[in-house]
Amino acid sequence: MTVCYQCRADVVLPCVLQDNRKLAPNSIIVASDWELRRLSYFRRLAIATANQKATERLSRREMADWQAHVIYLHEGPIFWPNGRDFEVTDTLVDDAYNDDQSFRWLSNFVKFAVELPKQRPQVRTVMRLRLLSLAFQIAYPQIARTFCR
């Protein structure tokens, strides 16, 4: 069996194709746009985010801080699905939220843990979803594995 580079499950074919580089055990591969825009992935990510917010009693601003903290402290390499390096900049989270310091989008997003979305996520929210997914992949990989099912 092969271990999937993204979800770490035992599979015949991994979710993503990699180049010939040997991945370190703490390597992370961010979710693709296609995965993030799937309703099932979106809904599972919303449920995990709502649970994290409730468990840790985080406000929407603190949720964004948690996300940034987890991503910035990760010591392993992070890759795009095609094998390129995913660059973590100092302003990565702020750029994804378009400098919206209220993070109102997070409050609306966690509502989808209860309500079914009526349409696929918009393209402009994909980076926000990617960073949330990445934070869960780093902090709670066992939860993140369930997103792509």
N, CA, C and O atoms as a GROMACS GRO file, in nm:
protein
  596
    1MET      N    1   0.083  -0.119   0.000
    1MET     CA    2   0.000   0.000   0.000
    1MET      C    3   0.088   0.125   0.000
    1MET      O    4   0.201   0.125   0.049
    2THR      N    5   0.033   0.229  -0.055
    2THR     CA    6   0.096   0.360  -0.058
    2THR      C    7   0.025   0.449   0.042
    2THR      O    8  -0.096   0.436   0.063
    3VAL      N    9   0.098   0.540   0.103
    3VAL     CA   10   0.037   0.637   0.192
    3VAL      C   11   0.014   0.765   0.113
    3VAL      O   12   0.106   0.817   0.050
    4CYS      N   13  -0.110   0.815   0.117
    4CYS     CA   14  -0.145   0.938   0.047
    4CYS      C   15  -0.069   1.054   0.112
    4CYS      O   16  -0.064   1.064   0.234
    5TYR      N   17  -0.010   1.139   0.030
    5TYR     CA   18   0.067   1.251   0.082
    5TYR      C   19  -0.020   1.357   0.146
    5TYR      O   20   0.027   1.433   0.231
    6GLN      N   21  -0.147   1.363   0.108
    6GLN     CA   22  -0.234   1.467   0.161
    6GLN      C   23  -0.313   1.419   0.282
    6GLN      O   24  -0.310   1.484   0.386
    7CYS      N   25  -0.383   1.307   0.269
    7CYS     CA   26  -0.469   1.265   0.379
    7CYS      C   27  -0.405   1.156   0.466
    7CYS      O   28  -0.463   1.116   0.567
    8ARG      N   29  -0.286   1.110   0.429
    8ARG     CA   30  -0.208   1.011   0.505
    8ARG      C   31  -0.279   0.876   0.520
    8ARG      O   32  -0.242   0.797   0.607
    9ALA      N   33  -0.379   0.849   0.438
    9ALA     CA   34  -0.449   0.721   0.442
    9ALA      C   35  -0.374   0.619   0.356
    9ALA      O   36  -0.302   0.657   0.263
   10ASP      N   37  -0.391   0.491   0.386
   10ASP     CA   38  -0.334   0.385   0.303
   10ASP      C   39  -0.420   0.372   0.179
   10ASP      O   40  -0.539   0.339   0.188
   11VAL      N   41  -0.361   0.398   0.064
   11VAL     CA   42  -0.436   0.396  -0.060
   11VAL      C   43  -0.352   0.332  -0.170
   11VAL      O   44  -0.231   0.316  -0.157
   12VAL      N   45  -0.419   0.297  -0.277
   12VAL     CA   46  -0.348   0.247  -0.394
   12VAL      C   47  -0.290   0.365  -0.471
   12VAL      O   48  -0.173   0.362  -0.512
   13LEU      N   49  -0.370   0.469  -0.492
   13LEU     CA   50  -0.324   0.590  -0.560
   13LEU      C   51  -0.340   0.709  -0.465
   13LEU      O   52  -0.447   0.727  -0.408
   14PRO      N   53  -0.235   0.790  -0.448
   14PRO     CA   54  -0.248   0.908  -0.361
   14PRO      C   55  -0.343   1.010  -0.420
   14PRO      O   56  -0.368   1.011  -0.541
   15CYS      N   57  -0.397   1.098  -0.335
   15CYS     CA   58  -0.487   1.204  -0.380
   15CYS      C   59  -0.418   1.298  -0.477
   15CYS      O   60  -0.481   1.349  -0.570
   16VAL      N   61  -0.291   1.322  -0.457
   16VAL     CA   62  -0.217   1.415  -0.540
   16VAL      C   63  -0.093   1.348  -0.596
   16VAL      O   64  -0.037   1.258  -0.532
   17LEU      N   65  -0.051   1.390  -0.712
   17LEU     CA   66   0.071   1.338  -0.772
   17LEU      C   67   0.188   1.424  -0.728
   17LEU      O   68   0.176   1.546  -0.718
   18GLN      N   69   0.298   1.362  -0.702
   18GLN     CA   70   0.417   1.434  -0.657
   18GLN      C   71   0.529   1.417  -0.758
   18GLN      O   72   0.530   1.323  -0.838
   19ASP      N   73   0.624   1.509  -0.754
   19ASP     CA   74   0.742   1.490  -0.835
   19ASP      C   75   0.832   1.391  -0.763
   19ASP      O   76   0.788   1.325  -0.669
   20ASN      N   77   0.954   1.379  -0.803
   20ASN     CA   78   1.042   1.274  -0.749
   20ASN      C   79   1.103   1.307  -0.613
   20ASN      O   80   1.186   1.231  -0.564
   21ARG      N   81   1.064   1.418  -0.552
   21ARG     CA   82   1.120   1.453  -0.422
   21ARG      C   83   1.070   1.357  -0.314
   21ARG      O   84   0.956   1.311  -0.318
   22LYS      N   85   1.156   1.328  -0.220
   22LYS     CA   86   1.118   1.247  -0.104
   22LYS      C   87   1.058   1.341  -0.001
   22LYS      O   88   1.122   1.437   0.041
   23LEU      N   89   0.935   1.314   0.040
   23LEU     CA   90   0.869   1.401   0.136
   23LEU      C   91   0.906   1.363   0.278
   23LEU      O   92   0.910   1.245   0.313
   24ALA      N   93   0.933   1.463   0.359
   24ALA     CA   94   0.962   1.442   0.501
   24ALA      C   95   0.833   1.402   0.572
   24ALA      O   96   0.724   1.435   0.524
   25PRO      N   97   0.844   1.332   0.685
   25PRO     CA   98   0.724   1.288   0.756
   25PRO      C   99   0.633   1.404   0.800
   25PRO      O  100   0.512   1.385   0.811
   26ASN      N  101   0.689   1.522   0.825
   26ASN     CA  102   0.608   1.636   0.868
   26ASN      C  103   0.570   1.727   0.752
   26ASN      O  104   0.533   1.843   0.774
   27SER      N  105   0.578   1.677   0.629
   27SER     CA  106   0.538   1.755   0.512
   27SER      C  107   0.387   1.766   0.506
   27SER      O  108   0.314   1.675   0.546
   28ILE      N  109   0.342   1.878   0.455
   28ILE     CA  110   0.200   1.903   0.439
   28ILE      C  111   0.177   1.943   0.294
   28ILE      O  112   0.256   2.016   0.235
   29ILE      N  113   0.068   1.892   0.237
   29ILE     CA  114   0.027   1.934   0.103
   29ILE      C  115  -0.108   2.002   0.117
   29ILE      O  116  -0.204   1.942   0.166
   30VAL      N  117  -0.114   2.127   0.074
   30VAL     CA  118  -0.238   2.202   0.088
   30VAL      C  119  -0.343   2.146  -0.008
   30VAL      O  120  -0.310   2.086  -0.110
   31ALA      N  121  -0.467   2.166   0.027
   31ALA     CA  122  -0.577   2.117  -0.057
   31ALA      C  123  -0.584   2.196  -0.187
   31ALA      O  124  -0.553   2.315  -0.190
   32SER      N  125  -0.624   2.130  -0.291
   32SER     CA  126  -0.638   2.194  -0.422
   32SER      C  127  -0.765   2.278  -0.425
   32SER      O  128  -0.854   2.261  -0.342
   33ASP      N  129  -0.773   2.368  -0.522
   33ASP     CA  130  -0.893   2.450  -0.539
   33ASP      C  131  -1.015   2.361  -0.560
   33ASP      O  132  -1.122   2.386  -0.504
   34TRP      N  133  -0.998   2.256  -0.640
   34TRP     CA  134  -1.108   2.165  -0.669
   34TRP      C  135  -1.161   2.101  -0.542
   34TRP      O  136  -1.282   2.094  -0.521
   35GLU      N  137  -1.071   2.054  -0.456
   35GLU     CA  138  -1.115   1.992  -0.330
   35GLU      C  139  -1.186   2.092  -0.241
   35GLU      O  140  -1.292   2.062  -0.185
   36LEU      N  141  -1.128   2.211  -0.228
   36LEU     CA  142  -1.185   2.312  -0.139
   36LEU      C  143  -1.322   2.359  -0.184
   36LEU      O  144  -1.403   2.403  -0.101
   37ARG      N  145  -1.350   2.350  -0.312
   37ARG     CA  146  -1.480   2.394  -0.363
   37ARG      C  147  -1.583   2.282  -0.368
   37ARG      O  148  -1.698   2.305  -0.404
   38ARG      N  149  -1.543   2.160  -0.331
   38ARG     CA  150  -1.641   2.051  -0.320
   38ARG      C  151  -1.729   2.077  -0.199
   38ARG      O  152  -1.679   2.114  -0.093
   39LEU      N  153  -1.859   2.058  -0.213
   39LEU     CA  154  -1.951   2.086  -0.103
   39LEU      C  155  -1.922   1.997   0.019
   39LEU      O  156  -1.935   2.043   0.132
   40SER      N  157  -1.886   1.873  -0.004
   40SER     CA  158  -1.859   1.783   0.108
   40SER      C  159  -1.736   1.830   0.188
   40SER      O  160  -1.737   1.830   0.311
   41TYR      N  161  -1.631   1.869   0.118
   41TYR     CA  162  -1.510   1.919   0.184
   41TYR      C  163  -1.543   2.047   0.260
   41TYR      O  164  -1.506   2.063   0.376
   42PHE      N  165  -1.613   2.138   0.193
   42PHE     CA  166  -1.652   2.267   0.251
   42PHE      C  167  -1.733   2.246   0.380
   42PHE      O  168  -1.707   2.311   0.481
   43ARG      N  169  -1.829   2.156   0.374
   43ARG     CA  170  -1.916   2.131   0.490
   43ARG      C  171  -1.838   2.070   0.606
   43ARG      O  172  -1.855   2.111   0.721
   44ARG      N  173  -1.752   1.973   0.578
   44ARG     CA  174  -1.673   1.910   0.685
   44ARG      C  175  -1.576   2.010   0.748
   44ARG      O  176  -1.552   2.007   0.869
   45LEU      N  177  -1.521   2.098   0.666
   45LEU     CA  178  -1.432   2.203   0.718
   45LEU      C  179  -1.510   2.300   0.805
   45LEU      O  180  -1.460   2.346   0.908
   46ALA      N  181  -1.632   2.332   0.766
   46ALA     CA  182  -1.717   2.421   0.847
   46ALA      C  183  -1.750   2.356   0.981
   46ALA      O  184  -1.750   2.423   1.085
   47ILE      N  185  -1.779   2.228   0.980
   47ILE     CA  186  -1.810   2.157   1.106
   47ILE      C  187  -1.688   2.157   1.198
   47ILE      O  188  -1.701   2.183   1.317
   48ALA      N  189  -1.572   2.127   1.143
   48ALA     CA  190  -1.450   2.125   1.224
   48ALA      C  191  -1.419   2.264   1.279
   48ALA      O  192  -1.376   2.278   1.394
   49THR      N  193  -1.440   2.367   1.198
   49THR     CA  194  -1.414   2.504   1.242
   49THR      C  195  -1.511   2.544   1.353
   49THR      O  196  -1.471   2.606   1.452
   50ALA      N  197  -1.638   2.509   1.337
   50ALA     CA  198  -1.737   2.540   1.441
   50ALA      C  199  -1.704   2.467   1.571
   50ALA      O  200  -1.715   2.525   1.679
   51ASN      N  201  -1.663   2.342   1.561
   51ASN     CA  202  -1.625   2.267   1.681
   51ASN      C  203  -1.501   2.327   1.747
   51ASN      O  204  -1.495   2.336   1.870
   52GLN      N  205  -1.403   2.366   1.669
   52GLN     CA  206  -1.281   2.427   1.723
   52GLN      C  207  -1.315   2.558   1.793
   52GLN      O  208  -1.266   2.586   1.903
   53LYS      N  209  -1.399   2.638   1.729
   53LYS     CA  210  -1.440   2.766   1.788
   53LYS      C  211  -1.512   2.745   1.920
   53LYS      O  212  -1.486   2.816   2.018
   54ALA      N  213  -1.601   2.647   1.924
   54ALA     CA  214  -1.678   2.620   2.045
   54ALA      C  215  -1.594   2.556   2.155
   54ALA      O  216  -1.604   2.594   2.272
   55THR      N  217  -1.510   2.461   2.117
   55THR     CA  218  -1.428   2.391   2.216
   55THR      C  219  -1.329   2.484   2.284
   55THR      O  220  -1.315   2.482   2.407
   56GLU      N  221  -1.262   2.565   2.204
   56GLU     CA  222  -1.160   2.656   2.258
   56GLU      C  223  -1.220   2.790   2.303
   56GLU      O  224  -1.151   2.874   2.359
   57ARG      N  225  -1.351   2.808   2.276
   57ARG     CA  226  -1.421   2.934   2.307
   57ARG      C  227  -1.349   3.053   2.244
   57ARG      O  228  -1.311   3.149   2.311
   58LEU      N  229  -1.332   3.043   2.113
   58LEU     CA  230  -1.260   3.145   2.038
   58LEU      C  231  -1.358   3.238   1.967
   58LEU      O  232  -1.459   3.193   1.911
   59SER      N  233  -1.328   3.366   1.971
   59SER     CA  234  -1.404   3.460   1.889
   59SER      C  235  -1.356   3.445   1.745
   59SER      O  236  -1.259   3.374   1.719
   60ARG      N  237  -1.422   3.511   1.652
   60ARG     CA  238  -1.379   3.498   1.513
   60ARG      C  239  -1.239   3.556   1.493
   60ARG      O  240  -1.163   3.504   1.411
   61ARG      N  241  -1.204   3.658   1.565
   61ARG     CA  242  -1.068   3.714   1.555
   61ARG      C  243  -0.966   3.619   1.617
   61ARG      O  244  -0.857   3.600   1.562
   62GLU      N  245  -1.001   3.559   1.729
   62GLU     CA  246  -0.911   3.463   1.792
   62GLU      C  247  -0.897   3.337   1.707
   62GLU      O  248  -0.792   3.272   1.708
   63MET      N  249  -1.002   3.303   1.633
   63MET     CA  250  -0.995   3.189   1.542
   63MET      C  251  -0.893   3.216   1.432
   63MET      O  252  -0.815   3.128   1.396
   64ALA      N  253  -0.892   3.336   1.379
   64ALA     CA  254  -0.793   3.374   1.277
   64ALA      C  255  -0.653   3.376   1.338
   64ALA      O  256  -0.556   3.338   1.272
   65ASP      N  257  -0.642   3.421   1.462
   65ASP     CA  258  -0.511   3.419   1.530
   65ASP      C  259  -0.463   3.276   1.551
   65ASP      O  260  -0.345   3.247   1.533
   66TRP      N  261  -0.554   3.186   1.590
   66TRP     CA  262  -0.517   3.045   1.608
   66TRP      C  263  -0.465   2.988   1.476
   66TRP      O  264  -0.363   2.919   1.472
   67GLN      N  265  -0.537   3.018   1.372
   67GLN     CA  266  -0.500   2.970   1.239
   67GLN      C  267  -0.360   3.019   1.201
   67GLN      O  268  -0.276   2.940   1.157
   68ALA      N  269  -0.334   3.148   1.218
   68ALA     CA  270  -0.203   3.204   1.186
   68ALA      C  271  -0.095   3.143   1.274
   68ALA      O  272   0.012   3.109   1.226
   69HIS      N  273  -0.123   3.130   1.402
   69HIS     CA  274  -0.026   3.075   1.498
   69HIS      C  275   0.015   2.934   1.458
   69HIS      O  276   0.134   2.901   1.457
   70VAL      N  277  -0.082   2.851   1.426
   70VAL     CA  278  -0.053   2.712   1.388
   70VAL      C  279   0.029   2.706   1.260
   70VAL      O  280   0.126   2.631   1.251
   71ILE      N  281  -0.010   2.785   1.161
   71ILE     CA  282   0.060   2.781   1.032
   71ILE      C  283   0.203   2.834   1.045
   71ILE      O  284   0.296   2.774   0.994
   72TYR      N  285   0.220   2.947   1.114
   72TYR     CA  286   0.353   3.008   1.125
   72TYR      C  287   0.449   2.926   1.209
   72TYR      O  288   0.570   2.932   1.188
   73LEU      N  289   0.398   2.848   1.303
   73LEU     CA  290   0.487   2.768   1.388
   73LEU      C  291   0.520   2.631   1.330
   73LEU      O  292   0.605   2.560   1.384
   74HIS      N  293   0.455   2.595   1.220
   74HIS     CA  294   0.484   2.465   1.158
   74HIS      C  295   0.626   2.464   1.104
   74HIS      O  296   0.666   2.554   1.030
   75GLU      N  297   0.703   2.363   1.142
   75GLU     CA  298   0.845   2.359   1.106
   75GLU      C  299   0.874   2.278   0.981
   75GLU      O  300   0.986   2.284   0.930
   76GLY      N  301   0.779   2.203   0.932
   76GLY     CA  302   0.804   2.121   0.815
   76GLY      C  303   0.771   2.194   0.686
   76GLY      O  304   0.715   2.303   0.687
   77PRO      N  305   0.806   2.132   0.574
   77PRO     CA  306   0.776   2.194   0.445
   77PRO      C  307   0.628   2.182   0.411
   77PRO      O  308   0.560   2.088   0.450
   78ILE      N  309   0.580   2.281   0.336
   78ILE     CA  310   0.442   2.283   0.290
   78ILE      C  311   0.446   2.295   0.139
   78ILE      O  312   0.518   2.378   0.084
   79PHE      N  313   0.367   2.210   0.071
   79PHE     CA  314   0.369   2.205  -0.075
   79PHE      C  315   0.230   2.228  -0.133
   79PHE      O  316   0.129   2.200  -0.069
   80TRP      N  317   0.227   2.279  -0.256
   80TRP     CA  318   0.106   2.280  -0.338
   80TRP      C  319   0.084   2.138  -0.389
   80TRP      O  320   0.178   2.059  -0.387
   81PRO      N  321  -0.035   2.103  -0.434
   81PRO     CA  322  -0.058   1.968  -0.485
   81PRO      C  323   0.033   1.928  -0.602
   81PRO      O  324   0.059   1.809  -0.622
   82ASN      N  325   0.082   2.026  -0.678
   82ASN     CA  326   0.171   1.993  -0.790
   82ASN      C  327   0.317   1.979  -0.749
   82ASN      O  328   0.402   1.955  -0.834
   83GLY      N  329   0.347   1.994  -0.620
   83GLY     CA  330   0.483   1.975  -0.571
   83GLY      C  331   0.562   2.102  -0.549
   83GLY      O  332   0.670   2.098  -0.489
   84ARG      N  333   0.511   2.216  -0.596
   84ARG     CA  334   0.581   2.343  -0.571
   84ARG      C  335   0.572   2.378  -0.423
   84ARG      O  336   0.479   2.336  -0.354
   85ASP      N  337   0.669   2.455  -0.376
   85ASP     CA  338   0.668   2.500  -0.237
   85ASP      C  339   0.555   2.600  -0.214
   85ASP      O  340   0.533   2.689  -0.297
   86PHE      N  341   0.484   2.585  -0.104
   86PHE     CA  342   0.381   2.679  -0.062
   86PHE      C  343   0.449   2.780   0.028
   86PHE      O  344   0.499   2.745   0.134
   87GLU      N  345   0.451   2.905  -0.015
   87GLU     CA  346   0.523   3.008   0.058
   87GLU      C  347   0.436   3.066   0.169
   87GLU      O  348   0.326   3.115   0.143
   88VAL      N  349   0.485   3.060   0.291
   88VAL     CA  350   0.416   3.118   0.406
   88VAL      C  351   0.480   3.253   0.433
   88VAL      O  352   0.592   3.262   0.483
   89THR      N  353   0.406   3.359   0.398
   89THR     CA  354   0.458   3.494   0.420
   89THR      C  355   0.405   3.550   0.551
   89THR      O  356   0.315   3.493   0.613
   90ASP      N  357   0.461   3.663   0.592
   90ASP     CA  358   0.419   3.727   0.717
   90ASP      C  359   0.276   3.777   0.712
   90ASP      O  360   0.210   3.790   0.815
   91THR      N  361   0.228   3.806   0.593
   91THR     CA  362   0.094   3.862   0.579
   91THR      C  363  -0.005   3.764   0.515
   91THR      O  364  -0.108   3.806   0.462
   92LEU      N  365   0.027   3.638   0.519
   92LEU     CA  366  -0.054   3.536   0.451
   92LEU      C  367  -0.201   3.539   0.494
   92LEU      O  368  -0.290   3.542   0.409
   93VAL      N  369  -0.227   3.538   0.623
   93VAL     CA  370  -0.365   3.536   0.673
   93VAL      C  371  -0.435   3.668   0.643
   93VAL      O  372  -0.549   3.669   0.598
   94ASP      N  373  -0.368   3.779   0.667
   94ASP     CA  374  -0.428   3.910   0.638
   94ASP      C  375  -0.460   3.924   0.490
   94ASP      O  376  -0.565   3.978   0.454
   95ASP      N  377  -0.371   3.877   0.405
   95ASP     CA  378  -0.395   3.884   0.261
   95ASP      C  379  -0.515   3.800   0.220
   95ASP      O  380  -0.593   3.840   0.134
   96ALA      N  381  -0.530   3.684   0.281
   96ALA     CA  382  -0.642   3.596   0.248
   96ALA      C  383  -0.776   3.658   0.287
   96ALA      O  384  -0.876   3.639   0.219
   97TYR      N  385  -0.776   3.731   0.396
   97TYR     CA  386  -0.899   3.794   0.442
   97TYR      C  387  -0.911   3.938   0.392
   97TYR      O  388  -0.997   4.013   0.438
   98ASN      N  389  -0.828   3.976   0.298
   98ASN     CA  390  -0.831   4.110   0.236
   98ASN      C  391  -0.827   4.220   0.340
   98ASN      O  392  -0.898   4.320   0.328
   99ASP      N  393  -0.746   4.202   0.441
   99ASP     CA  394  -0.730   4.302   0.548
   99ASP      C  395  -0.861   4.336   0.617
   99ASP      O  396  -0.878   4.446   0.669
  100ASP      N  397  -0.955   4.241   0.619
  100ASP     CA  398  -1.080   4.259   0.692
  100ASP      C  399  -1.055   4.218   0.836
  100ASP      O  400  -1.060   4.100   0.870
  101GLN      N  401  -1.029   4.315   0.920
  101GLN     CA  402  -0.991   4.286   1.058
  101GLN      C  403  -1.108   4.237   1.144
  101GLN      O  404  -1.086   4.191   1.256
  102SER      N  405  -1.230   4.246   1.094
  102SER     CA  406  -1.344   4.198   1.172
  102SER      C  407  -1.362   4.047   1.156
  102SER      O  408  -1.424   3.983   1.241
  103PHE      N  409  -1.310   3.989   1.048
  103PHE     CA  410  -1.320   3.846   1.020
  103PHE      C  411  -1.465   3.798   1.025
  103PHE      O  412  -1.494   3.688   1.070
  104ARG      N  413  -1.555   3.883   0.978
  104ARG     CA  414  -1.698   3.850   0.977
  104ARG      C  415  -1.725   3.725   0.893
  104ARG      O  416  -1.818   3.649   0.921
  105TRP      N  417  -1.643   3.703   0.790
  105TRP     CA  418  -1.660   3.587   0.703
  105TRP      C  419  -1.656   3.458   0.784
  105TRP      O  420  -1.731   3.365   0.754
  106LEU      N  421  -1.572   3.450   0.887
  106LEU     CA  422  -1.563   3.329   0.969
  106LEU      C  423  -1.695   3.299   1.040
  106LEU      O  424  -1.736   3.183   1.049
  107SER      N  425  -1.761   3.403   1.089
  107SER     CA  426  -1.890   3.382   1.155
  107SER      C  427  -1.993   3.326   1.057
  107SER      O  428  -2.069   3.236   1.091
  108ASN      N  429  -1.993   3.379   0.937
  108ASN     CA  430  -2.085   3.328   0.835
  108ASN      C  431  -2.048   3.187   0.792
  108ASN      O  432  -2.135   3.105   0.764
  109PHE      N  433  -1.919   3.158   0.787
  109PHE     CA  434  -1.872   3.027   0.744
  109PHE      C  435  -1.914   2.917   0.842
  109PHE      O  436  -1.959   2.811   0.798
  110VAL      N  437  -1.902   2.941   0.972
  110VAL     CA  438  -1.936   2.835   1.068
  110VAL      C  439  -2.086   2.804   1.069
  110VAL      O  440  -2.126   2.700   1.120
  111LYS      N  441  -2.168   2.892   1.014
  111LYS     CA  442  -2.312   2.863   1.003
  111LYS      C  443  -2.336   2.743   0.912
  111LYS      O  444  -2.438   2.675   0.925
  112PHE      N  445  -2.243   2.718   0.821
  112PHE     CA  446  -2.259   2.604   0.730
  112PHE      C  447  -2.235   2.470   0.799
  112PHE      O  448  -2.254   2.366   0.737
  113ALA      N  449  -2.195   2.472   0.924
  113ALA     CA  450  -2.186   2.348   1.000
  113ALA      C  451  -2.326   2.295   1.028
  113ALA      O  452  -2.345   2.174   1.046
  114VAL      N  453  -2.425   2.385   1.032
  114VAL     CA  454  -2.563   2.348   1.060
  114VAL      C  455  -2.648   2.353   0.933
  114VAL      O  456  -2.727   2.263   0.907
  115GLU      N  457  -2.631   2.460   0.856
  115GLU     CA  458  -2.708   2.479   0.733
  115GLU      C  459  -2.632   2.418   0.615
  115GLU      O  460  -2.509   2.422   0.610
  116LEU      N  461  -2.706   2.363   0.522
  116LEU     CA  462  -2.643   2.314   0.400
  116LEU      C  463  -2.618   2.430   0.306
  116LEU      O  464  -2.707   2.513   0.285
  117PRO      N  465  -2.499   2.439   0.249
  117PRO     CA  466  -2.475   2.545   0.152
  117PRO      C  467  -2.560   2.523   0.027
  117PRO      O  468  -2.582   2.409  -0.014
  118LYS      N  469  -2.606   2.632  -0.033
  118LYS     CA  470  -2.690   2.622  -0.152
  118LYS      C  471  -2.608   2.619  -0.280
  118LYS      O  472  -2.657   2.580  -0.386
  119GLN      N  473  -2.483   2.660  -0.270
  119GLN     CA  474  -2.395   2.660  -0.387
  119GLN      C  475  -2.252   2.633  -0.342
  119GLN      O  476  -2.220   2.637  -0.223
  120ARG      N  477  -2.168   2.606  -0.439
  120ARG     CA  478  -2.027   2.584  -0.409
  120ARG      C  479  -1.964   2.713  -0.360
  120ARG      O  480  -2.011   2.822  -0.394
  121PRO      N  481  -1.857   2.703  -0.282
  121PRO     CA  482  -1.790   2.824  -0.235
  121PRO      C  483  -1.738   2.907  -0.352
  121PRO      O  484  -1.698   2.853  -0.455
  122GLN      N  485  -1.739   3.037  -0.334
  122GLN     CA  486  -1.690   3.126  -0.437
  122GLN      C  487  -1.538   3.118  -0.447
  122GLN      O  488  -1.469   3.088  -0.349
  123VAL      N  489  -1.488   3.145  -0.564
  123VAL     CA  490  -1.343   3.138  -0.589
  123VAL      C  491  -1.267   3.234  -0.497
  123VAL      O  492  -1.156   3.203  -0.455
  124ARG      N  493  -1.325   3.348  -0.467
  124ARG     CA  494  -1.254   3.446  -0.386
  124ARG      C  495  -1.233   3.400  -0.242
  124ARG      O  496  -1.152   3.459  -0.170
  125THR      N  497  -1.304   3.297  -0.198
  125THR     CA  498  -1.287   3.246  -0.061
  125THR      C  499  -1.195   3.125  -0.053
  125THR      O  500  -1.172   3.073   0.056
  126VAL      N  501  -1.144   3.080  -0.165
  126VAL     CA  502  -1.065   2.956  -0.168
  126VAL      C  503  -0.940   2.966  -0.080
  126VAL      O  504  -0.908   2.870  -0.010
  127MET      N  505  -0.870   3.079  -0.082
  127MET     CA  506  -0.748   3.091   0.000
  127MET      C  507  -0.783   3.089   0.148
  127MET      O  508  -0.707   3.034   0.228
  128ARG      N  509  -0.895   3.146   0.187
  128ARG     CA  510  -0.937   3.141   0.327
  128ARG      C  511  -0.964   2.996   0.368
  128ARG      O  512  -0.922   2.952   0.476
  129LEU      N  513  -1.034   2.925   0.282
  129LEU     CA  514  -1.061   2.784   0.309
  129LEU      C  515  -0.932   2.703   0.315
  129LEU      O  516  -0.917   2.614   0.398
  130ARG      N  517  -0.839   2.735   0.224
  130ARG     CA  518  -0.711   2.663   0.220
  130ARG      C  519  -0.634   2.681   0.350
  130ARG      O  520  -0.576   2.586   0.402
  131LEU      N  521  -0.632   2.803   0.402
  131LEU     CA  522  -0.559   2.829   0.526
  131LEU      C  523  -0.626   2.763   0.646
  131LEU      O  524  -0.557   2.714   0.736
  132LEU      N  525  -0.758   2.761   0.649
  132LEU     CA  526  -0.828   2.688   0.756
  132LEU      C  527  -0.796   2.539   0.748
  132LEU      O  528  -0.765   2.475   0.848
  133SER      N  529  -0.803   2.485   0.628
  133SER     CA  530  -0.772   2.344   0.608
  133SER      C  531  -0.628   2.314   0.647
  133SER      O  532  -0.600   2.212   0.711
  134LEU      N  533  -0.538   2.402   0.609
  134LEU     CA  534  -0.396   2.383   0.642
  134LEU      C  535  -0.374   2.385   0.794
  134LEU      O  536  -0.297   2.304   0.846
  135ALA      N  537  -0.441   2.475   0.862
  135ALA     CA  538  -0.429   2.481   1.009
  135ALA      C  539  -0.475   2.350   1.072
  135ALA      O  540  -0.414   2.301   1.167
  136PHE      N  541  -0.584   2.294   1.020
  136PHE     CA  542  -0.631   2.165   1.073
  136PHE      C  543  -0.536   2.052   1.035
  136PHE      O  544  -0.515   1.961   1.115
  137GLN      N  545  -0.479   2.056   0.915
  137GLN     CA  546  -0.383   1.953   0.876
  137GLN      C  547  -0.263   1.952   0.970
  137GLN      O  548  -0.207   1.846   0.998
  138ILE      N  549  -0.223   2.069   1.016
  138ILE     CA  550  -0.106   2.079   1.105
  138ILE      C  551  -0.145   2.043   1.249
  138ILE      O  552  -0.081   1.959   1.312
  139ALA      N  553  -0.250   2.108   1.300
  139ALA     CA  554  -0.287   2.092   1.441
  139ALA      C  555  -0.362   1.962   1.470
  139ALA      O  556  -0.339   1.898   1.573
  140TYR      N  557  -0.452   1.923   1.380
  140TYR     CA  558  -0.537   1.806   1.401
  140TYR      C  559  -0.542   1.721   1.275
  140TYR      O  560  -0.646   1.717   1.208
  141PRO      N  561  -0.435   1.653   1.241
  141PRO     CA  562  -0.434   1.576   1.116
  141PRO      C  563  -0.541   1.467   1.110
  141PRO      O  564  -0.589   1.434   1.002
  142GLN      N  565  -0.577   1.412   1.224
  142GLN     CA  566  -0.680   1.307   1.225
  142GLN      C  567  -0.815   1.363   1.185
  142GLN      O  568  -0.896   1.291   1.126
  143ILE      N  569  -0.842   1.488   1.216
  143ILE     CA  570  -0.967   1.553   1.173
  143ILE      C  571  -0.957   1.591   1.026
  143ILE      O  572  -1.052   1.572   0.951
  144ALA      N  573  -0.844   1.645   0.986
  144ALA     CA  574  -0.825   1.690   0.847
  144ALA      C  575  -0.837   1.574   0.748
  144ALA      O  576  -0.875   1.594   0.633
  145ARG      N  577  -0.805   1.453   0.792
  145ARG     CA  578  -0.818   1.336   0.702
  145ARG      C  579  -0.961   1.314   0.657
  145ARG      O  580  -0.985   1.262   0.549
  146THR      N  581  -1.055   1.355   0.739
  146THR     CA  582  -1.196   1.332   0.706
  146THR      C  583  -1.250   1.433   0.603
  146THR      O  584  -1.356   1.410   0.546
  147PHE      N  585  -1.179   1.542   0.580
  147PHE     CA  586  -1.229   1.644   0.490
  147PHE      C  587  -1.244   1.592   0.348
  147PHE      O  588  -1.343   1.624   0.282
  148CYS      N  589  -1.149   1.513   0.298
  148CYS     CA  590  -1.153   1.473   0.157
  148CYS      C  591  -1.231   1.346   0.132
  148CYS      O  592  -1.226   1.294   0.020
  149ARG      N  593  -1.300   1.295   0.227
  149ARG     CA  594  -1.380   1.174   0.204
  149ARG      C  595  -1.507   1.206   0.133
  149ARG      O  596  -1.587   1.116   0.105
   0.00000   0.00000   0.00000
